[in-house]
Amino acid sequence: MKLANSDIKSILWSFKCVTDGASNYIESKKIFHPSKSNKAYKFTFNKRRYVILIDAETHNEANILSEIGKVSDGVDGQLLKNSETSDHELLYKGKSVFLFVCDDEQKKRLDLYLKNTELPEKSRSYWQKMIKNGLVSVDSKVILSPNYEVNKNQKITIKKDSVLDDNKKIDLPIIYLDDNVIVIDKPNGLLTHSKGVTNDEFTVADFFSDYTSWGLDTNRPGIVHRLDRDTSGVLIGARNPETASKLQKQFAERKTKKTYIAVVDGVPKFPEADINLPIKRSINKPNTFVVDASGKSALTHYRVLKTNGRRSLVELLPKTGRTHQLRVHMQYIGTPIHGDKFYNNANVKGRLYLHAKSLEITVPDGDRKIFESPTPKDFVNMVA
């Protein structure tokens, strides 16, 4: 029998492990076969680690715990009782199921330990930056790795006089959330991820760090693709390593469909067309890109939605994913994106009028989904 996340939650309900108002998401799920006739699931739920053992050959508690011990790394804990029968066994879909909860007093990641014991209102990314900046010591030794494991018996010291400013932390609008992915509506002006570990500017990656178990030791937890700082709209993140691999593969193989909306200065020559022009990094300005025959292939389809003669609202469908592709292509055909300080007017004030309106992608459960963000009202007003 294979357990989906919904099955696991049903089992947890039977053992009264589901808490209202808590972050009840199945994370870090792994499948094991401690013996030929048994299957075990190890996972994290509501910040606690569990093991589910299925179809045990014996109902002897010692033997059951022995089987569980093979996949729980010897962690102490207890075998829970079914709330309905007060027995350790739960009959689920014709199989015997046993639930083991690991003790909280085992070793934890340093960043998680600090978040749970010191200042819970601070984000995990805040504590990661504290650690990476050398502001946390364990048993008098400075630790620079957030995944360093600690327990309650160790002495943890924080340089309180060097606490980072975490006032920039903001809540981002979530479009969709399940056990595997998180999709947000990114505001313009916000970095997707920082370039270095010492950057204390709040990023999308900082926000994702509280929702993912993947990439926590990097500066881009949960990040599988990116939007430029000044681009707003749909951005998807991975909540576990397995999902990250699947999503990254789709982006790399161009199996996603991305739709952008932009306001451009002027009116494109054709109401609808393909722009098939290679792009390379500029030699004179390395932070920008140019159309060049020696560059990488880049293909964009555009369609004019509305125009007032001075500016136009256009739909952009990138068929490739080159950096700054849409901005470079629209500038090259003589209709640069309004507000583009790199490729249009360096002195312009206000935002870049580029918005990731939708993303079509296959999520890990096999469903093809389309995530959408409405076109900002000021985009429409610009061409009224």
Secondary structure, 3 states (H helix, E strand, C coil): CCCCHHHHHHHHHHCCCCCCCCCCCEEEEEEECCCCCCEEEEEEECCEEEEEEECCCCCCHHHHHHHHHCCCCCCCEEECCCCCCCCCCEEECCEEEEEEEECCCCCEEHHHHHHHHCCCCCCHHHHHHHHHCCCEEECCEECCCCCCEECCCCCEEECHHHCCCCCCCCCCCEEEECCCEEEEEECCCCCCCCCCCCCCCCCHHHHHCCCCCCCCCCCCCCECCCCCCCCEEEEEEECCHHHHHHHHHHHHCCCCEEEEEEEEECCCCCCEEEEECCEEECCCCCCCEEECCCCECCEEEEEEEEECCCEEEEEEEECCCCCCHHHHHHHHCCCCECCCCCCCCCCCCCCCCEEEEEEEEECCCCCEEEEECCCCHHHHHHCC
